[in-house]
Amino acid sequence: MDENNKPKRQEVIETEVTMGTVHSAAIEPYRVRLFVEDEIVRDAEITVGLNHRGIERIMEGLPVEKANSLTEKICGICSNSHIWNSVMVAEKGLGIEIPERATYIRIIMGELERIHSHMLYLAHGNEVLGHETFAMRLFYIRETVMELLRMIGGNRVQYGVSIIGGVRPRCELDLMRIQKLHEGMDIIEQKVTEFAERFVSDPMIMSRITGVGVLTKKDALRLAATGPTLRSTGVDLDLRRDMEIYDPFEFDVITQDDGDVKSNLLMRVLEIPESIKIIRQALKNLPSGHITDRSWEMQDTGIIKSYIEVPRGKLLHSYALEDGRVRGSIVRTPSITNIAAMQEACIGNHISDAQLAIVQCDPCFTCTDRAIKITQIQI
């Protein structure tokens, strides 16, 4: 064949773009490798472990009460969820029956934390979108729930509400606190509704987030996505329906169908009113009686596991007790599998949408950086 008639050879040039370990759109350290072709992401790799603290290793051998307090340090956003679930492990192993009033207070705290976590997610999402006005507006609305958390627990970050056998006496809900909670729920519901109306009616935002970072239902199940990230693909699964302590409460499980950034943002917006509904029911039907049972006796147990639904999905805590000390602690946070799912969600999107696709699952990288495995010791 003549030299001039040879078909032109097409070469595919693959380029790697690295973000991190520190990125302006991320509030925690992690590393992203994007493999792009013509600015379209063809593959992605997300690496965590850059903020390792080894909390599970530190917990080994600690008295169980001290170890439970340490679990609050796993996450500054869902600290209450960690200590609540860690305490439940000991309570299951020791056969402790929690006073009903204490259970209701724990649920109120759990739902308050879900509201504040979802608002933080929405604010951060708008920051990544470049909409600073919406982001600051959400932080302003979030202040109401942060003050309610401080009022009950005495702190805006780590509240120390749950203890083995119930809740701390200082976290009792008197008439003043109950009134403040009612007022706070009214304020949050009104302001979140106003925000949602403005958010979905903004054509520039909706066009920016629709069809971006799509995670299919099949991939979500295959990659073990959990929480709102899973429900955004149409899977009707919320662990609260399987938790006996939630049986007295009526609430709807929110789902979306598209599995994109829009669906994930709407998931959190629509879940906030459901949390408000639960809190109002708990306040209306708050049982009387004690909030702490200290009549139990310490004993050794085997490995006990406890699962609860937290703002990002399913959380596992497990350990055994030996002479009142923790052995073999394992914590599995929902972000570990949701982050893996986001690697899949990046593929096929423009490089400018990659960060948006990653943060849509509300990742907590620091939550995930907890333990190391020693494979060899050099002597």
C-alpha positions as CSV (number, residue, x, y, z in Angstrom):
1,M,0.0,0.0,0.0
2,D,1.2,3.4,-0.9
3,E,2.7,5.4,2.0
4,N,0.2,8.2,1.5
5,N,-2.7,5.7,1.6
6,K,-1.9,4.1,4.9
7,P,-4.6,4.6,7.5
8,K,-3.7,7.0,10.2
9,R,-2.8,5.4,13.5
10,Q,-4.8,6.7,16.5
11,E,-2.9,6.8,19.7
12,V,-4.6,6.9,23.1
13,I,-2.7,9.0,25.5
14,E,-3.5,8.3,29.1
15,T,-2.7,11.0,31.6
16,E,-2.6,10.7,35.4
17,V,-3.9,13.7,37.4
18,T,-3.2,13.5,41.2
19,M,-5.1,15.4,43.8
20,G,-4.0,15.5,47.4
21,T,-2.8,14.6,49.9
22,V,-4.2,18.1,50.6
23,H,-6.9,19.6,48.3
24,S,-8.7,22.8,48.7
25,A,-12.1,21.1,48.2
26,A,-11.4,18.5,50.9
27,I,-11.4,19.0,54.7
28,E,-9.3,15.9,55.4
29,P,-6.1,14.5,53.9
30,Y,-6.4,11.8,51.2
31,R,-5.0,11.1,47.8
32,V,-6.8,10.7,44.5
33,R,-5.3,9.4,41.3
34,L,-7.4,10.1,38.2
35,F,-6.5,8.4,34.9
36,V,-7.9,10.6,32.2
37,E,-8.3,10.5,28.5
38,D,-9.3,13.8,26.8
39,E,-10.2,15.1,30.2
40,I,-12.6,12.2,30.8
41,V,-11.9,10.0,33.9
42,R,-11.3,6.4,32.7
43,D,-10.1,5.0,36.1
44,A,-9.7,6.3,39.6
45,E,-7.8,5.4,42.8
46,I,-8.6,6.8,46.2
47,T,-6.0,6.2,49.0
48,V,-6.7,6.8,52.7
49,G,-4.5,6.1,55.7
50,L,-2.7,9.5,55.7
51,N,-4.1,10.5,59.1
52,H,-3.6,7.2,60.9
53,R,-4.2,7.3,64.7
54,G,-4.5,3.6,65.6
55,I,-7.5,4.0,67.9
56,E,-8.4,0.3,68.0
57,R,-4.9,-0.5,69.0
58,I,-4.9,2.1,71.7
59,M,-8.2,0.7,73.0
60,E,-6.6,-2.8,73.6
61,G,-6.5,-3.4,77.3
62,L,-8.1,-0.2,78.4
63,P,-10.9,-0.3,81.1
64,V,-14.1,-0.4,79.1
65,E,-15.5,2.9,80.3
66,K,-12.3,4.7,79.2
67,A,-12.2,2.8,75.9
68,N,-15.8,3.9,75.2
69,S,-14.9,7.5,75.8
70,L,-12.0,7.1,73.4
71,T,-14.3,6.1,70.6
72,E,-15.7,9.6,70.5
73,K,-12.4,10.7,69.1
74,I,-12.8,8.5,66.0
75,C,-15.0,11.2,64.4
76,G,-15.7,14.9,65.2
77,I,-19.0,14.8,63.3
78,C,-20.6,11.6,64.5
79,S,-18.8,11.2,67.9
80,N,-22.1,10.5,69.7
81,S,-22.8,7.5,67.3
82,H,-19.5,5.9,68.1
83,I,-19.8,6.1,71.9
84,W,-23.4,5.0,71.7
85,N,-22.6,1.9,69.7
86,S,-19.5,1.1,71.7
87,V,-21.5,1.3,74.9
88,M,-24.2,-1.0,73.4
89,V,-21.5,-3.6,72.8
90,A,-20.8,-3.8,76.6
91,E,-24.5,-3.7,77.4
92,K,-25.3,-6.6,75.2
93,G,-22.4,-8.6,76.6
94,L,-23.3,-7.9,80.2
95,G,-27.1,-8.3,79.7
96,I,-27.9,-4.8,80.9
97,E,-31.5,-3.5,80.4
98,I,-31.4,0.2,79.7
99,P,-34.1,2.5,81.3
100,E,-36.6,3.5,78.6
101,R,-36.1,7.2,79.3
102,A,-32.4,6.8,78.6
103,T,-33.1,5.1,75.3
104,Y,-35.3,8.0,74.2
105,I,-32.6,10.5,75.1
106,R,-30.1,8.5,73.1
107,I,-32.4,8.5,70.1
108,I,-32.9,12.3,70.4
109,M,-29.1,12.8,70.5
110,G,-28.6,10.4,67.5
111,E,-31.2,12.3,65.4
112,L,-29.8,15.7,66.4
113,E,-26.4,14.4,65.2
114,R,-27.9,13.2,62.0
115,I,-29.3,16.6,61.3
116,H,-26.1,18.4,62.0
117,S,-24.1,15.9,59.9
118,H,-26.4,16.2,57.0
119,M,-26.3,20.0,57.2
120,L,-22.5,20.0,57.3
121,Y,-22.5,17.7,54.2
122,L,-24.9,20.0,52.3
123,A,-22.7,23.1,53.2
124,H,-19.5,21.3,52.1
125,G,-21.2,20.2,48.9
126,N,-22.2,23.7,48.1
127,E,-18.6,24.8,48.7
128,V,-17.4,22.3,46.2
129,L,-20.0,23.5,43.8
130,G,-18.6,27.0,44.3
131,H,-21.8,28.4,45.8
132,E,-20.5,30.1,48.9
133,T,-23.8,31.9,49.7
134,F,-25.7,28.6,50.1
135,A,-22.8,27.1,52.0
136,M,-22.7,29.9,54.6
137,R,-26.5,29.9,54.8
138,L,-26.5,26.2,55.7
139,F,-23.8,26.7,58.4
140,Y,-26.0,29.5,59.8
141,I,-29.0,27.1,60.0
142,R,-26.8,24.4,61.5
143,E,-25.9,26.6,64.5
144,T,-29.4,25.9,65.9
145,V,-28.8,22.2,66.2
146,M,-25.2,22.7,67.4
147,E,-26.5,24.8,70.3
148,L,-29.0,22.1,71.1
149,L,-26.3,19.5,71.2
150,R,-24.2,21.8,73.4
151,M,-27.2,22.3,75.7
152,I,-27.6,18.6,76.3
153,G,-24.0,17.3,76.3
154,G,-22.1,20.5,77.3
155,N,-20.0,20.4,74.2
156,R,-20.4,21.1,70.5
157,V,-18.3,18.2,69.3
158,Q,-18.0,15.4,71.8
159,Y,-20.9,15.2,74.2
160,G,-20.2,12.1,76.3
161,V,-23.9,11.4,76.7
162,S,-24.0,7.5,76.6
163,I,-22.5,5.5,79.4
164,I,-22.9,1.8,80.3
165,G,-26.4,1.5,81.7
166,G,-27.9,4.7,80.3
167,V,-26.9,8.3,79.9
168,R,-25.0,10.7,82.1
169,P,-27.1,12.5,84.8
170,R,-26.0,15.9,83.4
171,C,-27.8,15.0,80.2
172,E,-31.2,14.7,81.7
173,L,-34.0,16.5,79.8
174,D,-35.8,18.9,82.1
175,L,-38.7,21.1,81.1
176,M,-36.5,23.9,79.9
177,R,-34.4,21.7,77.6
178,I,-37.5,20.0,76.2
179,Q,-39.0,23.4,75.4
180,K,-35.7,24.5,73.7
181,L,-35.8,21.3,71.6
182,H,-39.3,22.0,70.5
183,E,-38.4,25.5,69.5
184,G,-35.2,24.4,67.7
185,M,-37.1,21.8,65.7
186,D,-39.6,24.4,64.5
187,I,-36.7,26.7,63.4
188,I,-34.8,24.1,61.6
189,E,-37.8,22.7,59.8
190,Q,-38.8,26.1,58.5
191,K,-35.3,27.1,57.4
192,V,-34.5,23.8,55.8
193,T,-37.7,23.9,53.9
194,E,-36.9,27.4,52.6
195,F,-33.4,26.4,51.6
196,A,-34.7,23.3,49.8
197,E,-37.1,25.4,47.8
198,R,-34.4,27.8,46.7
199,F,-31.9,25.0,46.0
200,V,-34.1,22.9,43.7
201,S,-35.4,26.0,41.8
202,D,-31.9,27.2,40.9
203,P,-31.4,26.0,37.3
204,M,-27.6,26.5,37.3
205,I,-27.1,24.2,40.4
206,M,-29.5,21.6,39.2
207,S,-27.8,21.4,35.8
208,R,-24.4,21.2,37.5
209,I,-25.4,18.2,39.7
210,T,-27.8,16.2,37.6
211,G,-26.3,13.1,36.0
212,V,-22.9,13.7,37.6
213,G,-21.1,10.9,39.5
214,V,-23.8,8.3,38.8
215,L,-23.6,5.1,40.9
216,T,-25.9,2.4,39.6
217,K,-28.0,0.2,42.0
218,K,-26.0,-2.8,40.8
219,D,-22.7,-1.2,41.5
220,A,-23.9,0.1,44.9
221,L,-24.8,-3.4,46.0
222,R,-21.7,-5.0,44.5
223,L,-19.4,-2.5,46.3
224,A,-21.4,-2.7,49.6
225,A,-22.4,1.0,49.6
226,T,-24.4,1.9,52.7
227,G,-26.6,4.6,54.2
228,P,-27.9,7.5,52.0
229,T,-25.3,6.6,49.3
230,L,-27.0,3.3,48.9
231,R,-30.6,4.7,49.2
232,S,-29.8,7.3,46.6
233,T,-29.7,4.4,44.0
234,G,-33.2,3.3,44.9
235,V,-32.4,0.6,47.5
236,D,-34.9,0.9,50.4
237,L,-32.6,-0.1,53.3
238,D,-32.3,1.7,56.6
239,L,-30.9,-0.2,59.6
240,R,-33.1,1.9,62.0
241,R,-36.1,-0.2,60.9
242,D,-34.3,-3.3,62.3
243,M,-33.3,-1.6,65.6
244,E,-35.8,-2.5,68.3
245,I,-35.3,0.8,70.0
246,Y,-36.8,2.6,67.0
247,D,-40.0,0.5,67.0
248,P,-42.1,3.1,68.8
249,F,-41.3,5.8,66.2
250,E,-42.9,6.4,62.8
251,F,-40.7,7.7,60.0
252,D,-40.3,7.3,56.3
253,V,-37.2,5.9,54.7
254,I,-36.1,8.3,52.0
255,T,-34.9,6.9,48.6
256,Q,-33.9,8.4,45.3
257,D,-33.5,6.6,42.0
258,D,-30.7,8.3,40.0
259,G,-27.6,7.6,42.2
260,D,-26.0,10.9,41.1
261,V,-24.9,14.0,43.0
262,K,-28.4,15.5,42.8
263,S,-29.9,12.4,44.4
264,N,-27.3,12.3,47.2
265,L,-27.9,16.0,48.0
266,L,-31.7,15.5,48.0
267,M,-31.3,12.5,50.2
268,R,-29.9,14.6,53.1
269,V,-32.3,17.4,52.5
270,L,-35.3,15.1,52.8
271,E,-34.0,13.0,55.7
272,I,-33.7,16.0,58.0
273,P,-37.5,16.4,58.3
274,E,-37.8,12.7,59.2
275,S,-35.2,13.1,62.0
276,I,-37.2,16.1,63.2
277,K,-40.3,13.9,63.2
278,I,-38.6,11.3,65.3
279,I,-37.3,13.9,67.8
280,R,-40.8,15.3,68.2
281,Q,-42.3,11.9,68.9
282,A,-39.6,11.2,71.4
283,L,-40.2,14.5,73.3
284,K,-44.0,13.9,73.2
285,N,-43.8,10.4,74.6
286,L,-40.7,10.8,76.7
287,P,-41.1,8.1,79.5
288,S,-40.6,9.0,83.1
289,G,-38.2,7.3,85.4
290,H,-34.4,6.9,85.8
291,I,-31.9,7.5,83.1
292,T,-29.1,5.3,84.4
293,D,-28.9,1.7,85.7
294,R,-25.7,1.1,87.7
295,S,-26.9,-2.2,89.3
296,W,-25.0,-4.4,86.8
297,E,-21.8,-6.4,87.5
298,M,-18.7,-6.6,85.4
299,Q,-17.9,-10.1,83.9
300,D,-16.0,-11.5,81.0
301,T,-17.7,-11.9,77.6
302,G,-16.9,-13.2,74.2
303,I,-16.7,-11.0,71.1
304,I,-20.0,-9.0,70.9
305,K,-21.0,-7.1,67.8
306,S,-23.4,-4.1,67.5
307,Y,-24.7,-2.4,64.4
308,I,-26.5,0.9,64.2
309,E,-27.5,3.3,61.4
310,V,-25.5,6.5,61.6
311,P,-25.6,9.6,59.2
312,R,-23.3,7.9,56.6
313,G,-24.7,4.3,56.9
314,K,-24.1,1.1,58.9
315,L,-21.6,1.3,61.8
316,L,-20.1,-1.7,63.5
317,H,-18.4,-1.8,66.9
318,S,-17.2,-5.1,68.4
319,Y,-15.0,-6.2,71.3
320,A,-14.7,-8.7,74.1
321,L,-14.4,-8.0,77.8
322,E,-11.7,-9.5,80.0
323,D,-11.4,-8.4,83.7
324,G,-13.3,-5.3,82.7
325,R,-10.9,-4.4,79.9
326,V,-11.4,-4.3,76.1
327,R,-10.0,-7.0,73.9
328,G,-10.0,-7.3,70.2
329,S,-11.7,-4.1,69.3
330,I,-12.9,-3.6,65.7
331,V,-14.7,-0.6,64.3
332,R,-16.1,-0.6,60.8
333,T,-17.3,2.8,59.6
334,P,-19.6,3.3,56.6
335,S,-17.1,5.5,54.7
336,I,-14.7,2.6,53.9
337,T,-17.1,1.0,51.4
338,N,-18.7,4.3,50.3
339,I,-15.3,5.7,49.3
340,A,-14.7,2.5,47.2
341,A,-18.0,3.1,45.5
342,M,-17.0,6.7,44.7
343,Q,-14.0,5.4,42.7
344,E,-16.6,3.8,40.5
345,A,-18.7,6.9,40.4
346,C,-15.8,9.0,39.1
347,I,-15.4,7.0,36.0
348,G,-16.9,8.5,32.8
349,N,-17.1,12.0,34.3
350,H,-15.2,15.1,33.3
351,I,-12.2,15.7,35.4
352,S,-13.7,18.9,36.7
353,D,-16.6,16.8,38.2
354,A,-14.4,14.2,39.9
355,Q,-14.1,15.9,43.2
356,L,-17.9,16.5,43.2
357,A,-18.4,12.8,42.5
358,I,-16.2,11.8,45.4
359,V,-17.7,14.1,48.1
360,Q,-21.2,13.2,47.2
361,C,-21.1,10.1,49.5
362,D,-20.2,12.4,52.5
363,P,-16.9,10.7,53.1
364,C,-15.2,10.8,56.5
365,F,-11.6,9.9,55.7
366,T,-10.4,10.4,59.3
367,C,-13.1,8.0,60.5
368,T,-11.6,5.4,58.2
369,D,-7.9,6.0,59.4
370,R,-7.9,4.0,62.6
371,A,-5.8,0.9,62.7
372,I,-2.7,-0.8,61.3
373,K,-1.8,-4.4,60.9
374,I,1.7,-5.4,61.8
375,T,2.9,-8.2,59.5
376,Q,6.5,-8.3,60.5
377,I,8.6,-7.0,63.4
378,Q,12.2,-6.3,62.7
379,I,14.4,-7.2,65.7
